[in-house]
Amino acid sequence: MAKSKNSARLADFQFAGAAVGAGGARGRRSFDLSRIDPDARPFSSGDKAADKAALGALAIELDKLQDLLYADRRFKLLVILQGTDTSGKDGTIRGVFGQMSALGVHTVAWKAPSEEERAHDYLWRIHQKVPAAGEVLLFNRSQYEDVLVPVVKGWITKEQTKQRYAQINDFERMLVETGTVVLKFMLHISKEEQRLRLQDRLDDPTKHWKFALGDLDARKQWDQYQAAYAAAVAATGTTWAPWTIVPSNSKLHRNLMIANIVKKALTDLKLCYPPGDPVLSNIRVP
């Protein structure tokens, strides 16, 4: 069967080449993040008004699919949003998932670990927050912070980094094997686009709360973080939990692309409402 246009376009932005097994990485392929153009718009029609309308229609479809997921209760959906500062993690949550019922959709914004969390293994806090049956769980940052920041800062060795890659792969495989669909999105923006967005936060007093001086420190290490992201994608893009690199200089395209992918993932589950209760069908409300 011929691939759909969206599937053909998506293939250029997905990575599932890490040939890994339990306990270690073997035959891992490299990944070149620089080959992905952050200005690319593979899911755009070229008409901004049409794209906005399409996104609005997708939001309604996703709300219906989330209702089905919640009623079906056979599966869970974990959406991981990773990206540099200003890449649009918050905007994606609002723009793609904002129409869904708050009953079945939850968000976790991961910060630096607390003292209690540091007293456990780095995946301990993550495992406590994964979705329950019927839920959609959105991670604003994730366990991947533990193979990005420590790598760039030199807090862990190369051997420890490889060990964490393998542990994360095994953890995600366990989630998938127990009914969780794991969608991992790396929101990819250019260094110039980040500069513009950071400056916008500085120029607008109502956005000062979003800005931290540490953002400028991280920006000085742009190349190191890009390399850390590329290495993490190469090591943890698996067949059970592939990475999708989302060109995100265009906020509208970013949301449109992610919405399409989430819709397909939920549709492929063949969700259904539970059977009706024959007893209830005979009840008449007075």
N, C-alpha and C positions, 0 to 999 in steps of 0.2 A: 504494500500500500504506500502511495506517495506521501511524503511528509507534508504537513500543513506549512503555510508560509511562516507562521510564528515559530514552529519547531525548527525549521531550517535556519531562521535568523538566530534563534536561541542557541543553537549548537556552537556558534562562534564565541559565545560568552560564558559557556559552562565549562567547568573543569572537574573531571572525575577520574583523573589519571593516576592517583596514588595506589599502586599495587601493594596493599598492606594486608598483613594478617594479624592475628591476636598477638599482642606483646611486642610488636616491632614493625618497622617499615622496610619493605624489600622491593627493589626495582622501582623506586620512586622517580617519576619524571619531573623535569624542571618546568617552571611556569614563568613566562615573561609578561609581567603586568604592563610593561610599557607598550606592548602591542595592542592593548585595548585603548581606543580613543575615547576619553571622557566626554567628548562632544558628540559622539555617535548617537543616533536616534533610530535604532532598528525597528522599534515598535510604533514609531510616529507615522501618521499619514501625510505629514507635511503641511497640514492645515491645523493651526492651533485651536481654532474654535471646534473643529471636528474631534480633535484629541480630547479636549475638555469634555465634550458631550460623551465620548466613548468612555472616559474615566468615570463620569457620573453614572452611566449605565452599568459599568462593571461594579461599582460600589453597591448598587442595588442587588446585583446578582450574587455578590459575595455575602451580603447580608442574608439572603435566602439560603445559600450553601452553609453558612455558619449555623443557621437555625436547624438545618438538616443534620449537621455534625453533632450538635448538642443533643438532638433527639435520638440519633442513631446510637451514640455512645460506644461504638466499636473502636474508634480511632481518636488520636490527639494530633494537634498540629503545633509544631514549634517553629517559629520564624525568627531567625537570627539576623540581626542587622549590625554589620560591622562597617567601619569607615573612619577616616580621619575626622578631626574636629570640623564642623560645619558641613559635613557631607550629606546631611539631611535625614538622619535617623528619626528625629522627632517629627519632621515634616512627612515622612513616609507613613508613620503611625497614624497621623491625622488624616492624610490624603487618601490612603488605601483602606484603612480599617475603621475609619471614623463612623461609618454607617452601621457597623455591626453592633449587636446588642451587648451591653456591658455585662450581662449575666454570664456570657460564655467566653468573653475575651478579656485577657488580663495582660498587663505590661510590667516588665521588670527593667528598671534602668540600673545597670551595674556600675557601682562606684569602687573606689579602693576598698579592699577588704577590711572589715572591722577586726578588733583584737580577737574576738571569739572565732571569727572565720579564719584568721591566720593560724590559730591553734589547731586547725584541722587541715586535711589535704585540700588542695586548691579547687577540686571538683565538688567538695562537700556542700558548699553553699549553692552551687549550680543545681545539683540533684534535688535539693529541697524545693526548687521552684519550677521544675518541668511540668508540663500540662497534665491534668487529669483527664479521664475519659470524657470526650465530648468538648473539650476546651481548645481554644486558640490561645497560645501563649506567645507574646512578642518580647524578644530580648533586645533591648537597646544596649549594645555591647554584650559581651558574653564571656564564656570560658576562653575565648581567643585572646582576650586581654593578657592572659597568662603566658602566651607565646609571642606577644608583641612588645609590651612595655619592658618586661624583664630582659628580653633579648637585646633591645636597643640600649637599655641602661647597663647591660653587662652583668646583671644580677644572677644569671644562670649560665652554665656552661653549654657548649654545643651538644654534649652528650645528654645533659638534662633536658635540653630543648627537644631533641629527638625522642627522648623518653616520653615527654609530655605530648608530642604529636601522636605517638602510638596509643597513649592512654585516652586521649580525646577521641581517636578513631574507635577504640573499643567501647568507650562510653556511648558514643552516638550509635554504634551498631546495636548495642543492647537496647537503646531507646526504640530504634526502628523495629527490631525483632519483637518488641512488646507493644507494637501498635502505634508508635509515634511517627508521623511524617515530619522529617527535618528539612526545612528549606533555609539555606544559608546564602545571604546576599552581602556582597562586598560593594558598598556604594563608592564608586570611583570618580573622584573629581580631580581637576588639574591644580597645580600649585597656585596658578594665577587666580583661578576661581575661588580657592580658599582665601587668598589675600583679599579679594573683593568682598567676600562674605564676612570676614573678620572686621574689615574696615567699616562695613555697614553696621555691625554691632557697636562699634566705637562711636560712630557718627550719630546713632539714634539712642538717646537716653533711655527709651523704653526697652532697649535690648541690652543694656549694660549688665543686667543680671545674668545674661547668657555668656558673658565674657569673663575669662580668667587669665591672669598674666601667664599662667603656665601654658596657655595655648600658644603663646609666642615662643616659649622655650621648645615645645614640641615641634613647632614649625621649623626651627633651626635644624632639626634632625629629619627633615622631610625625606631625604634620600634613604636614610637608615630605616625609617618606618616603611617606605615603599618596598624596600628589600625584604623586611620582616614579613610584610603582608604576602609578597610573592612566594616566599619560602613556606609560609603557613598554608597557603592555598595549594601549593604543590604537594605538601605532605599530608593534607587532610581533605582534599577533594576526592571523595570515595564514591563508589557506585551506589552505596546506600545513603550517602549524604553529600552530594556534589556541591561545589561552589558555583554561584552565578555572579559574574562581575557585571554590575549595573552601571553603565555610563550615566553619570549623575550631574553633569554640568547643567543640564536642563532638568529642573525640578518636575515639570509636567511629564517629561518622558520617563524619568525615574519611577514615578508613581504608576504610570501606564504599564510599564514593563513588569513591575512587580505584581500589579493587580492581575495581569494576564497569567503570570506564572502561578500565582496562588489559586486563581480560578481553575486552571487546568489540574493542579494537584488535588483539589477538593472534588472536582468532577470525576477524576479517574478513580476515586474511592467507591464510586457507585453507591452513594449514601441513600438511605431510605428511612422513612418514618416507621416506627414499630407498628405491629399489627393492631388494629382497633379492637376494643373490648366489646364483644357481642352484647354483654349485659348493659353497657352504657347506651348502646344504640336504641334500646327500648325504653329508656327513661325520658320522661317529658317534664320539662320545667314548668311548675304551676304558675 
